[in-house]
């Protein structure tokens, strides 16, 4: 891009020199004219819509031209046989101005073309990274191109965001933190979800840049993020860790509780439970009495059977779905068990171990609806010819065995 800028500048310089050679016999004092032209073009360049690098390159060519013209002029600054009171030929100035405009416009267009090519290459590398691991050279190239793309199109937050993410992945946490801090300044207050995500990434980057040392300012960033997006598990988990390190054990328990309740019964949840109990022990040592009754996961035992009429209408191989769904919440089941008519009557257990999505746990919803359905098609959604029974509301902490006898035909 700089080479193209220099080529265009040289073309302009040649044209100017040629125009000077074709000047009429009546000209003004050449030294004064050179200085006036130099100041005029310098002023135009100063207000041109170019970045500092482009302005510096054009200014350098102006300086060189001015010095060359000064060396070529007689010591008196007045050409031989030319009267001092002669007037310049103003006809050449519109053409010179047009040439300057062509150079500036061409430079901008080349810059835009160069930036588009860079972004296309960056996009190609990102697409490749989604399918296979990049080589070390490709990762370095991608980082450079993302940096160039974010600088070339600073209003496009996507390039800047990707640049910050790649810096984080490469372990350059201090620089990533600077990038995320700059993004945060440009985000409007109403962009709650985006601001929450950037606040978390900024806190993460600063935490690792500080050698994973807890800091109240970093914790404050996470708290601000959680006011915007309380359900974010990553933010809650990191906030719990920082709260623990800062001696805020009650805060750590509360953060980790939100994460634990959103997890199914899994090794990850069991490891988190150990951290929660350690924080609770510290609270006890400080004279507090934490309530950990919620650490006992909810589970419901359901006896599923069929009325004689229903059993006569279905086949032993038909599928039976037993599920719990939140009374107030998403329609997706919180827990599901699948069996066949031949296995009935049967006691099944519904628990967090059967959660179908993060955060959709039986333990998270105090009131649920229980459904038992014979599906003729084998599909979980009810269809004509199926048989079912529904009971609601049911406490997710119901201790006894709940009986569901399938007796209703689905119209």
LOGU-104955 format. One record per atom (N, C-alpha, C): residue in one letter; y, x, z. Coordinates in steps of 0.2 Angstrom, whole numbers, plus 5000, padded with zeros to 4 digits. Atoms other than C-alpha are relative to their C-alpha. Layout:
residues N
AYXZ;...
This chain:
residues 411
X499450045000;X500050005000;X500650045000;X499449965000;X501250145004;X500150044993;X499949975006;X500850234988;X500349954995;X499750055005;X501250074978;X500849995002;X499350004998;X502950064988;X500450064997;X499749945003;X503350244983;X500150004993;X499950015007;X502950214965;X500549964998;X499550055002;X504050064964;X500750035001;X499449974998;X505450164973;X500250054995;X499949955005;X505250304960;X500349974994;X499750045006;X505450184946;X500749985000;X499350024999;X507050114953;X500450065000;X499649945000;X507650294956;X500150034993;X499949985007;X507350344938;X500449954996;X499650055004;X508150184931;X500750015002;X499449994998;X509650224942;X500350064997;X499749945003;X509850404936;X500149994992;X499950015007;X509650344918;X500649964999;X499450045000;X510950214921;X500750045001;X499449964999;X512150344928;X500150054994;X499949965006;X511850454912;X500349964995;X499850055006;X512350304901;X500749985002;X499350034998;X514050274911;X500550024995;X499449995004;X515650264901;X500450065002;X499549944998;X516950394900;X500449995005;X499550014994;X518050314913;X499649985006;X500350014994;X517250324930;X500550025006;X499649984995;X517950344947;X499750065003;X500249944996;X517750494959;X499249995002;X500750015000;X515850514958;X499750005008;X500249994993;X515650574976;X500149935004;X499850074996;X516550414983;X499549954998;X500450065003;X515550304971;X499350015003;X500749994998;X513850384977;X500049985008;X500050024992;X514350364996;X500049925000;X500050075000;X514850184992;X499349964999;X500650035002;X513250144983;X499550015006;X500549984995;X512250234997;X500049955006;X499950054994;X513050125011;X499849934998;X500250075002;X512849965001;X499249995000;X500850015000;X510949994998;X499750005006;X500350004993;X510650045016;X500149945003;X499850074997;X511549885022;X499549954998;X500550055003;X510449785010;X499350015003;X500749984997;X508849875016;X500049985007;X500150024993;X509249845034;X499949935002;X500150084998;X509249655033;X499549984995;X500550025005;X507849655020;X499449975005;X500650034996;X506249555026;X499450044999;X500549955000;X505149705028;X499950035007;X500249974994;X504249795042;X500350075000;X499749944998;X504849955050;X499750064995;X500349945005;X503650065039;X500349994993;X499750015007;X504249985023;X500750024999;X499349985000;X506050005028;X500150085000;X500049935000;X505750185032;X499950044994;X500249975006;X504950225016;X500649994995;X499550015004;X506350145006;X500650045002;X499449974997;X507750225017;X499950084998;X500149935001;X506950395014;X500150024992;X499849995007;X507050374995;X500750004999;X499350005000;X508850324997;X500350065002;X499749934997;X509250485007;X499950054994;X500249945005;X508350594994;X500549994994;X499650025006;X509350504979;X500750025002;X499449994999;X510950524988;X500250085000;X499949924999;X510750714992;X499950034993;X500149975006;X510150744974;X500649984996;X499450025003;X511650654967;X500650045002;X499449964997;X512850754979;X499950074997;X500149935002;X512050924973;X500250004992;X499950005008;X512250874954;X500849994999;X499350015001;X514150834956;X500450065001;X499649944999;X515550964954;X500350005007;X499850004993;X516251024970;X500649965002;X499450054999;X517850924968;X499849935001;X500250074999;X516850764967;X500249964994;X499850045006;X517650724950;X499850034994;X500349985006;X516850744933;X500650034996;X499549975005;X517750854920;X500349954995;X499750045005;X518950774909;X500049925001;X500050074999;X518950614918;X500549985005;X499450024996;X520550534926;X499749975007;X500250034993;X520450494945;X500149935000;X499950075000;X521150324942;X499749964996;X500450045004;X519850274930;X499649955004;X500450064997;X518950104934;X499350014998;X500750005001;X517050094935;X499849944995;X500350065004;X515949994922;X499649965005;X500350044995;X515449854933;X499449964997;X500650045003;X514149784920;X499350035002;X500749984999;X512749894926;X499849985007;X500150024993;X512849834945;X499549945000;X500550064999;X511949664942;X499350024998;X500749985002;X510549754933;X499750045005;X500349964995;X510349874947;X499849965006;X500250054995;X510349734960;X499449974998;X500650035002;X509049654950;X499450045001;X500649964999;X507949804950;X499850015007;X500149994993;X508149824969;X499649945002;X500350064998;X507649644971;X499250004997;X500750005003;X506049674959;X499650055005;X500449954996;X505549824970;X499849975007;X500150034994;X505749724986;X499549955000;X500550065001;X504849574980;X499350034998;X500749975002;X503449684972;X499750035006;X500349974994;X503249774989;X499749945004;X500350064996;X503049604998;X499449974997;X500650035004;X501849534985;X499450055001;X500649954999;X500749694986;X499850005007;X500250004993;X500849695005;X499549945001;X500350064999;X500249515005;X499350004997;X500649995003;X498849554992;X499550055004;X500349954996;X498349705002;X499749975007;X500250034994;X498249595018;X499449954999;X500650045002;X497149465009;X499450034999;X500649965001;X495949595004;X499750025006;X500249974994;X495849665021;X499649945004;X500350064997;X495449485028;X499449984997;X500650025003;X494149455015;X499450055002;X500549954998;X493249615020;X499849995007;X500250014993;X493349575038;X499649945001;X500450075000;X492649395035;X499350024998;X500649985003;X491249475025;X499650045006;X500349964995;X490849595040;X499849955006;X500150054995;X490949445052;X499449964999;X500550045002;X489749345042;X499350045000;X500649965000;X488549495041;X499850015007;X500249994993;X488649515060;X499749945003;X500450064997;X488049335063;X499350004998;X500750005003;X486449375053;X499650065002;X500449944998;X486049555058;X500550055003;X499549954996;X486749695069;X500350054995;X499649965004;X488049795061;X499950085002;X500149934999;X487949985059;X500650025004;X499449974996;X489150095070;X500650014995;X499550005004;X490150125055;X500349944998;X499750075002;X490349945050;X500349975006;X499750024994;X490749905068;X500750035001;X499449964999;X492150035068;X500549974994;X499650035005;X492749965051;X500249935002;X499850074998;X492749785057;X500550005005;X499550004995;X493749835072;X500750024997;X499449985004;X495049925061;X500349944996;X499750055005;X495149775049;X500249945004;X499750064996;X495349645063;X500750025003;X499349984998;X496749745070;X500550004995;X499650015006;X497549755053;X500249934999;X499950075002;X497249575050;X500549965005;X499650034995;X498049525067;X500750025000;X499349975000;X499549635064;X500349974993;X499750035006;X499749565046;X500249935000;X499950074999;X499649385051;X500049985007;X499950014992;X500249375069;X500049935002;X500050084998;X500449185068;X499349975000;X500750035000;X498549165065;X499650035006;X500349974994;X497849175082;X499250015000;X500749995001;X496049175076;X499850074999;X500149935001;X496149355070;X500150045006;X499949964994;X496949415086;X499549995005;X500550014995;X495649325096;X499450044999;X500649965002;X494249405086;X500150075002;X499949934999;X495049575088;X499950015008;X500150004993;X495149545107;X499250005002;X500750004998;X493349495108;X499650064998;X500349945002;X492749645098;X500150065004;X499849954995;X493749755109;X499650005007;X500450024994;X492849675124;X499350034999;X500749995001;X491149695116;X499950084999;X500049925001;X491549885112;X500150035007;X499849974993;X492049915131;X500750025000;X499349985000;X493849945127;X500449945004;X499850054996;X494349825141;X500750005001;X499249994999;X496149885144;X500349974994;X499650025006;X496649855126;X499849934999;X500250085000;X495649685126;X500549965004;X499650034995;X496649635141;X500749994997;X499350005003;X498349675132;X500049954994;X500050045005;X497749575117;X500049935002;X500150074997;X497249415127;X500649985004;X499450024997;X498849425137;X500549984995;X499550025005;X499849425121;X499849934997;X500250075002;X498849275115;X500249955005;X499950054995;X499149185131;X500849985000;X499350015000;X501049205129;X500249954994;X499950045006;X500949115112;X499749935000;X500350075000;X499848965117;X500449955003;X499650054996;X500748805121;X499649975006;X500350034994;X500448725138;X499549944999;X500450065001;X499648575130;X499350024998;X500649985002;X498248675123;X499650025006;X500449994994;X497248665139;X499450044999;X500749965001;X495548715133;X500150074997;X499949935003;X496148865123;X500350045006;X499749964994;X497248925138;X499550025005;X500549994995;X495748905150;X499650064997;X500549955003;X494649005138;X500350075000;X499749945000;X495949145136;X500150035007;X499949984994;X496349155154;X499450035003;X500649974998;X494549185158;X499850064997;X500149945003;X494349315145;X500550065002;X499549954998;X495949405151;X499850025007;X500249984993;X495249395169;X499450054999;X500649965001;X493549465163;X500250074998;X499849945003;X494449605153;X500350055006;X499649974995;X495549655168;X499550025005;X500549984995;X494049655180;X499650064998;X500449945002;X493049775170;X500450064998;X499549955001;X494549875165;X500150045007;X499949974994;X494749905184;X499450025004;X500749974998;X492949965186;X499749955005;X500350064997;X492349785192;X500250005007;X499850014994;X493449795207;X500449935001;X499750074999;X494049625214;X500750015001;X499350004999;X495849585214;X500349935000;X499750074999;X496849435220;X500349974993;X499750035006;X497849425204;X499549984994;X500550025005;X496249425193;X499749935002;X500350074998;X495549285204;X500549944999;X499550065001;X497149185202;X500049984993;X500150025007;X496849195183;X499549954999;X500650045001;X495149115185;X500249935004;X499850064997;X495848985197;X500449964995;X499650045005;X497148935184;X499649984995;X500450035005;X495848925171;X499649945002;X500450054997;X494748815182;X500449935001;X499650064999;X496248695185;X500049964993;X499950035006;X496248665166;X499349984997;X500650025002;X494348665163;X499550015006;X500449994994;X493448645180;X499250004999;X500850005001;X491648625172;X499850064997;X500249945003;X491648795164;X499550045005;X500549964996;X490048885171;X500250075001;X499949935000;X490549055166;X500650025005;X499449994996;X492249045174;X499849995008;X500250014993;X491548965190;X499550065003;X500449944998;X490249105191;X500450065002;X499649944999;X491449245189;X500549995006;X499650014995;X492649165201;X499750005007;X500450004994;X491249145214;X499950085002;X500149934998;X490949335213;X500650035002;X499449974997;X492749385215;X500249975007;X499950034994;X492949265229;X499650035006;X500449964995;X491449345238;X500350075002;X499749934999;X492149515235;X500650005004;X499350004997;X493849465242;X499949975007;X500150024993;X493049395258;X500149925000;X499950075000;X493349215253;X499349964999;X500750025001;X491549155256;X499949934999;X500150075001;X491848975257;X500249984993;X499850015007;X492748985240;X499450024995;X500649975004;X491149085233;X499549945000;X500550054999;X490048945240;X500149944995;X499850065004;X491048805231;X499950024993;X500149985007;X491148905215;X499350004997;X500750005002;X489348935214;X499649945001;X500350064999;X488848765220;X500149964993;X499950035006;X489648695204;X499550034995;X500449975005;X488648815194;X499249985001;X500750024998;X486948785203;X499949934998;X500150075002;X487148595201;X499949994993;X500050015007;X487348615183;X499450034996;X500649965002;X485748725181;X499449965001;X500750024999;X483948665179;X499750045005;X500449964995;X482648725192;X499750064996;X500249955004;X482448895184;X500150075004;X499949934997;X482449085189;X500750015001;X499249994999;X484349095186;X500349965006;X499750044994;X484648955198;X499750025006;X500249974994;X483549035211;X500350065002;X499649944998;X484449195210;X500749985002;X499350024998;X486149105211;X499949975008;X500150034993;X485449015227;X500050055005;X500049944995;X485149185235;X500750025002;X499349984999;X486949225232;X500449955005;X499750064996;X487449055240;X499850015007;X500249994993;X486449085255;X500350065003;X499749944997;X487149255258;X500749995001;X499350024998;X488949185257;X500049965006;X500050044994;X488449055269;X499950035006;X500149964994;X487749185281;X500750035002;X499449974998;X489449275281;X500549945003;X499650054997;X490349105284;X499749995007;X500350014993;X489149075299;X500250065005;X499849944996;X489549255305;X500849995002;X499350014998;X491449205305;X500149945004;X499950064996;X491149045315;X500049944996;X500050075003;X491048915301;X499249984999;X500750035001;X489548795298;X500049974993;X500050035007;X489248775279;X499549955000;X500550065002;X488348615273;X499650024994;X500449985006;X486948675261;X499549954999;X500550065001;X486048505261;X499949994992;X500050015007;X486448495242;X499550054997;X500449965003;X485348645239;X499349984999;X500650035001;X483848535240;X500049964994;X500050035006;X483548475223;X499749935000;X500250075001;X483448285219;X499450004996;X500650015004;X481748225213;X499849935002;X500350074999;X481048045211;X499350004998;X500750015002;X479247995211;X500049934998;X500150075003;X478847845200;X499349994998;X500750035002;X477247745199;X500149964994;X499950035006;X477147685181;X499449964998;X500550045002;X476047535176;X500249954995;X499950055005;X475847395164;X499849935003;X500350074999;X475647205166;X499449994995;X500650015005;X474047135158;X500349984993;X499750025006;X475147055145;X500250064995;X499849945004;X475947215140;X499450054998;X500549965002;X474347315140;X499649974994;X500450035006;X473547185128;X500450014994;X499550005006;X475047215116;X500050074998;X499949935002;X474947405115;X499350035000;X500649965001;X473647535111;X500050065005;X500149954995;X472947665123;X500350074998;X499749945002;X473647805112;X500850004999;X499350015000;X475447735112;X500350055005;X499649954996;X476747855119;X500449965005;X499650034995;X477547815136;X500550055002;X499549964997;X479247885141;X500249975006;X499750024993;X479847885159;X500650045000;X499449965000;X481647935161;X500549975005;X499550024996;X483147935172;X500750024996;X499350005004;X484947905165;X500549995005;X499550024995;X486547915175;X500349934999;X499750075000;X487347745179;X500750014997;X499349995003;X489047815175;X500050074998;X500049935003;X488947965163;X499849994993;X500350005007;X488248015146;X499449974999;X500650045001;X486847915138;X499450055000;X500649955000;X485748075137;X499650005006;X500450004993;X484348065150;X500150065004;X499949944995;X484448175165;X499350035001;X500749974999;X482548195166;X499549954996;X500550045004;X481048135155;X499350035001;X500749985000;X479248135157;X499649964994;X500350035006;X478048095142;X499349995002;X500750015000;X476248025143;X499849944996;X500350055004;X475147895135;X499849945004;X500250064997;X474647715139;X499350015004;X500749994997;X472847775143;X500050045006;X499949964994;X473547885157;X500249955006;X499750054995;X474247725166;X499549975004;X499449984996;X474447695180;X500050075002;X499949924999;X475147865184;X500750015004;X499449984996;X476347935197;X500350064996;X499749955003;X477648045188;X500650025004;X499449984996;X479048155196;X500550024995;X499449985004;X480748165188;X500450055004;X499749954996;X481748315193;X500550044996;X499649965003;X483048445188;X499650054995;X500449965004;X481648545180;X500049974993;X500150045007;X481648415165;X500749994997;X499350015003;X483548425162;X500050024992;X500049995007;X483848415143;X500750044998;X499449975002;X485648495143;X500350035006;X499749984994;X486648605155;X500549955003;X499650054996;X487548505168;X499749935000;X500350064999;X486448355165;X499450005004;X500549994996;X485448365180;X499949945005;X500050054995;X484748235192;X500450015006;X499749994993;X485448315207;X500849994999;X499250015001;X487248295199;X500249935000;X499850075001;X487148105198;X499749965006;X500350034994;X486948005214;X499749934998;X500350075002;X486547835205;X499850014993;X500349995006;X485347835191;X499749934998;X500450065003;X484447705180;X499350034998;X500749985001;X482547725179;X499749954994;X500250045006;X481747665162;X499350034999;X500749985002;X479847665158;X499949964993;X500050045007;X479547615139;X499350034997;X500649995005;X477947605128;X500350004993;X499750005007;X478547665111;X499450004995;X500550015006;X477447605096;X500150064995;X499849955005;X478347735085;X499950075002;X500049944997;X478247875097;X500750035000;X499349975000;X480147895096;X500349975007;X499850024993;X481147885113;X500549944999;X499550065001;X482447755106;X499649945000;X500350075000;X481947575109;X500049974993;X500050035006;X481347485094;X499649935001;X500450075000;X480647305090;X499350015001;X500849994999;X478847295097;X499950045005;X500249964994;X479047415111;X500049965006;X500050044994;X478847365129;X500350055005;X499749964995;X479847425144;X500249965006;X499750024994;X480547405161;X500650045002;X499449964997;X482247455169;X500149985007;X499750014993;X482847475187;X500650045001;X499349964998;X484647515192;X500349965005;X500049934999;X485447575202;X499550035005;X500549974995;X484247695211;X500450075002;X499749944998;X484847835222;X499650064998;X500449945002;X484348005216;X499750045006;X500349984994;X483848045234;X499549965003;X500550054998;X482647905235;X499350045002;X500549964998;X481247975246;X499349974998;X500650035001;X479847845243;X499850004992;X500250015007;X478847805227;X500249944997;X499750055004;X479747695215;X499549974995;X500450035005;X478647565205;X500349974994;X499750035007;X479047525187;X499449974997;X500650045004;X477847395179;X500349984994;X499850015006;X478147385161;X499849924998;X500250075001;X478247195157;X500549974995;X499650035005;X479647165144;X500050024993;X500049995007;X479547155125;X500750024998;X499349995004;X480947235115;X500049964994;X500050055006;X481547105103;X500250044994;
